[in-house]
Amino acid sequence: MLTPGDVVELDLGTPTGSEAGLRRPAVVVTAGRILRGNPNVVQVVLLTRTIRESGAEVAIEPDDANGLTTRSAAQCQHVRSVATIRIPERTGNVGPVVLGEIRETLALLLDL
């Protein structure tokens, strides 16, 4: 079962325009109470190894808990819903501090 903050691998196919695509990691941002119901679709924020100085991204350092091998950035501007069938594996979890930073950035972007 997925939990908030899980780092998962996705295959998003061929991107169009400025969309993120291909196979890449992402962080699950769906609320825990929703995940406990085993939904068919979850919300994720995509990760990139290209670090930009952007207020829409959150830097994440690799560690044993998150399973990342390189410094990455959560691209909060690329939040999307994906079918759980697109998630072949879970590689770790970013933890509550980084998840909180991602959710705070999402709230700013979405004016929540």
C-alpha positions as CSV (number, residue, x, y, z in Angstrom):
1,M,0.0,0.0,0.0
2,L,1.3,3.5,-0.9
3,T,1.8,6.1,1.8
4,P,2.2,9.9,1.5
5,G,5.8,10.8,0.6
6,D,6.6,7.5,-1.1
7,V,9.1,7.8,-3.9
8,V,7.8,5.7,-6.8
9,E,9.0,5.0,-10.4
10,L,6.6,6.0,-13.2
11,D,6.6,5.5,-17.0
12,L,4.9,8.6,-18.4
13,G,5.5,7.9,-22.0
14,T,6.6,10.5,-24.6
15,P,6.2,14.1,-23.3
16,T,4.4,16.9,-25.3
17,G,5.8,20.4,-25.2
18,S,7.2,21.2,-21.7
19,E,5.5,18.2,-20.0
20,A,7.7,15.8,-18.1
21,G,7.8,12.4,-19.5
22,L,9.6,9.1,-19.9
23,R,10.5,6.9,-16.9
24,R,11.2,9.0,-13.8
25,P,10.7,9.0,-10.1
26,A,7.9,10.9,-8.4
27,V,6.7,11.6,-4.8
28,V,3.1,10.5,-3.8
29,V,1.3,13.6,-2.3
30,T,-2.2,12.1,-2.0
31,A,-3.5,12.3,1.6
32,G,-3.1,9.2,3.8
33,R,-6.8,8.8,4.4
34,I,-7.4,8.5,0.7
35,L,-4.5,6.1,0.2
36,R,-5.9,3.8,2.9
37,G,-8.9,3.2,0.6
38,N,-6.6,1.8,-2.1
39,P,-7.5,4.3,-4.9
40,N,-7.0,3.5,-8.5
41,V,-5.6,7.0,-9.1
42,V,-3.1,9.0,-6.9
43,Q,-1.5,12.4,-7.1
44,V,2.2,12.7,-7.6
45,V,4.9,15.4,-8.0
46,L,7.6,14.4,-10.5
47,L,11.3,14.5,-9.7
48,T,14.2,15.7,-11.9
49,R,17.9,15.6,-11.5
50,T,18.1,19.1,-13.1
51,I,18.2,21.5,-10.2
52,R,16.8,25.0,-11.0
53,E,16.5,28.0,-8.8
54,S,12.7,28.0,-9.0
55,G,10.2,28.7,-6.3
56,A,8.1,25.9,-7.7
57,E,10.6,23.2,-6.9
58,V,11.9,21.5,-3.7
59,A,15.4,20.1,-3.5
60,I,15.8,16.6,-2.1
61,E,19.1,15.1,-1.0
62,P,19.6,11.4,-1.6
63,D,19.6,9.1,1.5
64,D,18.9,5.5,2.5
65,A,15.3,6.3,3.3
66,N,14.2,7.9,0.0
67,G,16.2,5.6,-2.2
68,L,17.4,8.4,-4.5
69,T,20.9,8.1,-5.9
70,T,21.4,11.8,-6.9
71,R,20.3,15.2,-5.7
72,S,16.8,15.8,-7.2
73,A,14.1,18.4,-7.3
74,A,10.4,17.8,-6.8
75,Q,8.8,19.7,-9.6
76,C,5.6,20.9,-7.9
77,Q,4.6,22.6,-11.2
78,H,4.3,19.1,-12.6
79,V,1.7,17.7,-10.1
80,R,-0.5,15.2,-11.8
81,S,-2.9,12.3,-11.2
82,V,-1.7,8.9,-12.3
83,A,-3.3,5.4,-12.3
84,T,-1.7,3.2,-9.7
85,I,-1.1,0.7,-12.5
86,R,1.6,3.1,-13.7
87,I,3.5,2.5,-10.5
88,P,5.7,-0.6,-10.9
89,E,7.8,0.0,-7.7
90,R,8.2,2.0,-4.6
91,T,11.9,2.9,-3.9
92,G,11.6,4.8,-0.6
93,N,10.0,7.7,1.2
94,V,11.0,11.4,1.5
95,G,9.8,11.7,5.1
96,P,7.5,14.3,6.7
97,V,9.8,17.3,6.5
98,V,10.3,17.2,2.7
99,L,6.7,16.1,2.1
100,G,5.6,19.2,4.1
101,E,7.8,21.4,2.0
102,I,6.4,19.9,-1.2
103,R,2.8,20.3,0.0
104,E,3.5,23.9,1.1
105,T,4.8,24.7,-2.4
106,L,1.8,23.1,-3.9
107,A,-0.5,25.2,-1.8
108,L,1.3,28.3,-2.9
109,L,1.1,27.3,-6.6
110,L,-2.5,26.4,-6.4
111,D,-3.4,29.4,-4.2
112,L,-4.9,27.1,-1.5
